[in-house]
Amino acid sequence: MLEILYRDEHLIAIDKPAGLLVHRSDIDRHETRFAVQLLRDQIGRRVQPVHRLDKGTSGVLLFAFDTDTTRLLGQAFEGNAVGKSYRAVVRGWPPLSGRIDHPLTRDDDEAGALAQARPSQQAVTDYRRLATIELPNAVERYPSSRYALMALMPLTGRRHQLRRHLKHIAHPIIGDATHGKGVHNRFFQQAFACHRLLLACTALRLRHPVHGAPLEIRAPLSGEFAALLERFGWDEAARAPD
């Protein structure tokens, strides 16, 4: 059963679990479960996704019930009129705050194996460091290992933007099999039983596409992500204002 975060006569938002595709994809042909299909079956009504979250990313996922609302919401996302907040756990200790302004090319699949040379697109992400921890484990060449909890606010919506931007500043997201570091991913799996991408969309802020009222939809961190936050003592930091 999908958790419904918001619903009215025009749109509906769910808390997408990590590991669930939004819709059918040639990249994951073997998958048989999709958020679109599960939500349709759950509420007995057709829905249309208006944006996407990567398979490994959890959090707020928005759908529309009709074509006009889909079009209006799509325009809002394309025009960067939707505020988006994420939480992520990354390797190392990034600066306290900053902006990543690094253009990205489009890649054709999850692994980027078929990536082609195309014009770069502007991509901008603001971030804040919320908490840090240093563990007495020699994961790489140092005697200890550092990690940080981040608030990420993408100002554009490029494919895999957050994962690629954090890799660009040498602080990859834990659990990212494509853009991260396998040695740290394996450490979190073995030491903390955490097998997911530690990236979640915790809030969307927008104007309602029909009546224009401000709308904020939030999703709590849960499951393996929440268990890790508790273990590191990051519960309160994760709830800091965006």
Buried (B, 14 or more C-beta within 10 A) or exposed (E): EBEEBBEEEBBBBBBBBBBBBBEEBEEEEEEEEBBBBBBBEEBEEEBBBBBBBBBBBBBBBBBBBBEEBBBBBBEBBEEEEBBBBBBBBBBBBBEEEEEBEBEBBBBEEBEBEEEEEEEEBEBBBBBBBBBBBEEEEEBEEEEEBBBBBBBBBBBBBBBBBBBBBBBBBEBBBBBBEBBBBEEBBEBBBEEBEBEBBBBBBBBBBBBBBBEEEEBEBBBBBBEBBBBBBEEBEBEEBBEEEB
